Amino acid sequence: MNRFQKAFGQKKPVIAMVHLGALPGSPLHDRETGLEGLVEAARADLLALQAAGFDAVMFGNENDRPYEFQVDTASTATMAYVIGRLRDEITVPFGANVLWDPMSTVALAAATGARFVREIFTGTYASDMGIWKPDAGAAMRYRDRLGCDDLAMLYNVSAEFADSLDRRSLPDRARSAVFSSIPDAVLVSGQITGEAAALSDLEAVKSVLPDTPVLANTGVKHETIADVLRVADGCIVGSALKVDGDTWKPVDPERAADFMQRARAARGEG
């Protein structure tokens, strides 16, 4: 059994985001509510998502705008603190994503016992944050040095907020990343958070990677989940589960439950 199967089982997993509030040191951080505010907001979202029946959750720092390639140590430490406070209440596999810092993401996973991570590990991009050039070799070796041999690495191969400087087609870049960097899954994204990846992109990537899990990473909605799961091996969803479908609002328990009900139907479950 490979790492992806160990983390999620055999079904097409639907992974829900727990978007943490802005962390200390970031421009949008709420000093009045402080750490307890971060914990309580994350707890409310976590419990709503678990009650809705999602297969896994992933903790991320989407509110830490503007994003950084090397995050402050306080960001990773605070995320570890919040996850640690919630650890006994997490009943599903969970992952970690520290935007946009692969090494901090792996470190956070090691510190909290996360089963999987999501990041931009390969490629070179022109982005809102400047030139983006991650190092998959360093991140993978760091995982192994930290003793996280079973940590599943989910590679986003179409970065949000950016354009690839590699002029090869998306399927060719995805196929090359699998050959050279051995990801456990490949993620296909839209242009920004909450914006869908084109179904044609998912189909094109999956056609060249029949033996590698390919997931939709952004913008999956209630009305598209059936079409997405017809092509993809799972998805990651955040914005569609929020109040009014707004990325920056709390999880809406009714929207979350409706989404997962549709996902189960799409997977042929009763």
N, C-alpha and C positions, 0 to 999 in steps of 0.2 A: 504494500500500500504506500503511495507517495504522500508527500507532505500535504498537498491539497486535499486528498481524500481523508487523511488523518484529521485535518482541521474541520472539514465540513461533511464528511460522509459521501455517499454516492449521489445524492440528489443535487439538482441545480440550486446552489444556495442563494438566498436573498439576504443580503447584509445591510443592516440599517445603521445610519450614522448617528452617533451621539456627538453633536457639535458643542464643544466646551465654549463657555463665554471667554471673552478676551482675557488673556493671562497677564499677570503682573509684568510691567515693563512695556506692554504694547499700547498703542495710542488709545484704543477703545476700552481699556480695562476700567472696570467700575470699582474704584477704591472704597466706596461706601459699603457695598455688599461684600467685597473682599473674597477671601478663600471660601468662607462658608456659603456665600452666594454661588460660587462656581460649583461647589459640591451639591448643593440642593437643586440647582437647575439641571445638572447632569443626572442626578438621581431620578428626578421626575421624568426626564426623557427616557432613561434606561428602563424604568419600570413600565412605562407605557409601551415601549417597543417589545419588551419581553412578554407582556400581557397579550400583545397583538400576535405573537407567535413567530417572530422573525427567527431565522436560523442562526444568526450571529449579529453582533454589533461591532462597530469600530469607533474608537475615540479619536477625534481630530480637533485641531485648533483653527478651524476655518475663520474664526473671528479675529485672529491675530494679523489683521491687515494694517499696513502693507506687509506682504510676506517677505521672508528672508531665506537665503540659501544656507546660512549658518546661524541657527537660532541661539538666543541667549541661553545660558545654562539654566537660568531661572525658569524658562519656559518648559523645558523637559522635566525639571524637578517638580514644577507645579502640576504638570500633567500626571506624573507618577504619584504625587500626593493625592490628587483627586481620584484616580483609579484605585489607589490603595484604600482610600476611605470607602469605596463602593465594592471592593473585591468580594466580600462575603454575600453581596446581593446579586452578583452576576451569575446567571444560571445557564448562559449559552456561551459558545466560543466567542472570544473577543480579539480584536486587532487594534493596532496603533498606527497613527500617521501624524508625524510632526512636519508640517509644511514649512519649507520644502527641503528638508534636511535628512537625507538617507541615514547618515551615521547616528543622528539623534533619535530617529525613528527606531532603528535597531536597538539602541541603548534603552529606550523606553520599553520596548517589548521585553528585553532581557530583565529589566527591573520589575516588571509587573506580571510576567508570565503570559503575555499575549501569545496567541496561537498563530497570528499572521500579521503582516505589515503591508502597507500600500505606499508606493512612492514612485517618483521619476528616478529610475536607476541608470538608464542608458540614454544616449543621444546627446545632441547639442541643439539648443534652441535660442532664438531671439525672443525675449519675454518682457513683460511689464517690469520685471525686477532686474533686467540686464541680461547679459549672456549667461546661459544656463548650461552647465556641463558637469553632470554628475559622474560618479566613478563607481560602477557596479562591482568592479573587482575589489575595491576597498570595502564596500558595504558587505559583500558576501563573506569576505575573509573576517571582517569584524564580527559578523554573526557567529561564525565558527569559533573564533577566539573566545567569545562570551559563552560558549557551550550551548548555543541555541540551535542544535542540529535539526530539530523538528520544526523550526520556525518557517512557515510558508511565506515566500517572497512574491508579492503581487506587483508586477511591473506595469505601470501606466506608460503606454507607448505613444500616446497622443496628448501631450501636456496641455492643460488649460492655461489660459492667459499667455499663450506663446505660439510660435510658429517654428517648425523644425527647419534647421539650416541644412539638414540632410535632404537632398532633392529626390531620393528614392521614394517610391510609392509607400503608403502606409503598410500594405501587406508585406512588401519587401523588407521594410524596417522591422516589422514584427517578427518575420521569419528569421532575420539575421540576429535579432536580440535573443531569440530562443536558442539558436545555434551557439552564439558566443557567450551568453551570460546565464544560461540555464535557469530562467525564472520558473516558479511553480504555477503561475498563471499570468496571462496577458490581459490588460485592461484597455478598453477603447473609450475615449472621452469626447465630449463636445468642447466648444471653445472656452466656455467658462463654467463655473459651478452652477448646477441646475439646468444647464443646456444640454439637450440630448445629443448623443453620438448618432450619426446617420446610420440607419439600418443597413444601408449598402456598405458602409465601412465595417460594421460587425460581420456581415456576410463575407466580405472580401478577406478579412483577417482570418475568420474561422475556416474558410476554404483552403488556406495555405497552412493552417495549424490544426489539422484534424485530431491530433493526439495531445494537444495542449489545451487546458481550460482557457476559454476566452470569455471575459465578462464585460458587460456594459457598465461603465464607471460613473456616468453622470446623466442627469435629466430623464431617468426612467419615470414614467407617470402611470397613474391608474389605467388610463385608456390605452397605454402602449405596452404594459407588462407582458401580455400574452404574446404579442409579436416579438418582443425582445427575447423571451425565453424559448420561443420557437427556434431561434438562431443561436443565442448565446448559452453558455454553460452556467449562467448565474448573473447576478447584478448587484450593484451597490446603490443604495437609494438614501437620499436625505431630504431635499427640499420638498418633494411631493408629500411627505409625511407631516409637514409642519402646518400650523394654523395658516389658512389662506394660501397654502403652498409657498410660503415666504421662507427662504433659507434662514433668515435671522430670527424667526419666531420659534416658540417651543413646539414640541411634537404635539399634534392633535390626535388623541387616542382613537377617535372614530375614523379619521382618515387613515391612520396606521393600520387599524384592524381591517378596513375595507381593502386596502392595498394588499395585505397578506392573504386575505380571502381570495382575491383575484389571482395572486401568484400561485396559491395551492391549486386552484382550478386549472390554471395554465399547465401545471405539472402533472395534471391528471389525478390529483388527490381528492378524496371525498369531501 
